[in-house]
Protein backbone atom coordinates (compact mmCIF):
# COMPACT_ATOMS: atom_id res chain seq x y z
CA UNK A 1 0.00 0.00 0.00
CA UNK A 2 2.85 2.37 0.86
CA UNK A 3 4.55 1.79 -2.49
CA UNK A 4 1.33 2.53 -4.36
CA UNK A 5 0.92 5.85 -2.52
CA UNK A 6 4.37 7.21 -3.47
CA UNK A 7 4.32 10.37 -5.55
CA UNK A 8 7.05 11.60 -7.83
CA UNK A 9 9.07 14.42 -6.25
CA UNK A 10 8.09 13.53 -2.68
CA UNK A 11 10.03 10.27 -2.29
CA UNK A 12 12.51 11.59 0.28
CA UNK A 13 9.82 13.18 2.45
CA UNK A 14 7.55 10.13 2.24
CA UNK A 15 10.35 7.72 3.20
CA UNK A 16 11.40 9.98 6.09
CA UNK A 17 7.84 10.00 7.43
CA UNK A 18 7.61 6.25 6.88
CA UNK A 19 10.80 5.76 8.93
CA UNK A 20 9.64 8.09 11.75
CA UNK A 21 6.31 6.33 12.03
CA UNK A 22 7.97 2.93 12.28
CA UNK A 23 10.58 4.11 14.80
CA UNK A 24 7.83 5.63 16.95
CA UNK A 25 5.77 2.45 16.81
CA UNK A 26 8.83 0.37 17.66
CA UNK A 27 9.62 2.50 20.71
CA UNK A 28 6.04 2.39 21.95
CA UNK A 29 5.72 -1.37 21.51
CA UNK A 30 9.08 -2.13 23.15
CA UNK A 31 8.37 0.12 26.13
CA UNK A 32 4.88 -1.25 26.68
CA UNK A 33 6.18 -4.82 26.42
CA UNK A 34 8.85 -4.13 29.04
CA UNK A 35 6.25 -2.54 31.34
CA UNK A 36 3.89 -5.52 31.05
CA UNK A 37 6.68 -8.06 31.64
CA UNK A 38 7.83 -6.08 34.68
CA UNK A 39 4.29 -5.95 36.09
CA UNK A 40 3.91 -9.73 35.81
CA UNK A 41 7.32 -10.42 37.38
CA UNK A 42 6.56 -8.13 40.34
CA UNK A 43 3.17 -9.80 40.80
CA UNK A 44 4.84 -13.22 40.75
CA UNK A 45 7.35 -12.15 43.42
CA UNK A 46 4.58 -10.74 45.60
CA UNK A 47 2.53 -13.91 45.23
CA UNK A 48 5.52 -16.09 46.15
CA UNK A 49 6.13 -13.97 49.24
CA UNK A 50 2.46 -14.14 50.12
CA UNK A 51 2.50 -17.93 49.85
CA UNK A 52 5.57 -17.99 52.07
CA UNK A 53 3.75 -15.84 54.60
CA UNK A 54 0.73 -18.14 54.56
CA UNK A 55 2.98 -21.15 55.10
CA UNK A 56 4.66 -19.32 57.95
CA UNK A 57 1.40 -18.60 59.71
CA UNK A 58 -0.05 -22.08 59.15
CA UNK A 59 3.02 -23.76 60.65
CA UNK A 60 4.39 -25.54 57.57
CA UNK A 61 7.67 -23.60 57.78
CA UNK A 62 9.71 -23.38 60.93
CA UNK A 63 9.76 -19.83 62.25
CA UNK A 64 13.40 -20.02 63.27
CA UNK A 65 14.58 -21.03 59.78
CA UNK A 66 13.70 -17.62 58.31
CA UNK A 67 15.70 -14.48 59.08
CA UNK A 68 13.78 -11.85 61.08
CA UNK A 69 13.91 -9.24 58.30
CA UNK A 70 12.39 -11.67 55.79
CA UNK A 71 9.73 -12.71 58.29
CA UNK A 72 8.72 -9.09 58.85
CA UNK A 73 8.65 -8.43 55.11
CA UNK A 74 6.49 -11.48 54.42
CA UNK A 75 4.09 -10.60 57.22
CA UNK A 76 3.86 -6.97 56.13
CA UNK A 77 3.10 -8.04 52.55
CA UNK A 78 0.46 -10.43 53.84
CA UNK A 79 -1.18 -7.69 55.91
CA UNK A 80 -1.11 -5.15 53.08
CA UNK A 81 -2.59 -7.75 50.72
CA UNK A 82 -5.42 -8.35 53.20
CA UNK A 83 -6.05 -4.62 53.53
CA UNK A 84 -6.19 -4.18 49.73
CA UNK A 85 -8.81 -6.90 49.33
Residue, then its C-alpha position, 0 to 999 in steps of 0.5 A: x500500500x505504501x509503495x502505491x501511494x508514493x508520488x514523484x518528487x516527494x520520495x525523500x519526504x515520504x520515506x522519512x515520514x515512513x521511517x519516523x512512524x515505524x521508529x515511533x511504533x517500535x519505541x512504543x511497543x518495546x516500552x509497553x512490552x517491558x512494562x507488562x513483563x515487569x508488572x507480571x514479574x513483580x506480581x509473581x514475586x509478591x505472590x511467592x512472598x504471600x504464599x511464604x507468609x501463609x505457610x509461615x502462619x499455618x506452621x508448615x515452615x519453621x519460624x526459626x529457619x527464616x531471618x527476622x527481616x524476611x519474616x517481617x517483610x512477608x508478614x507486612x506483605x500479607x497484611x497489606x494484601x489483606x487490607x487491599x482486598 
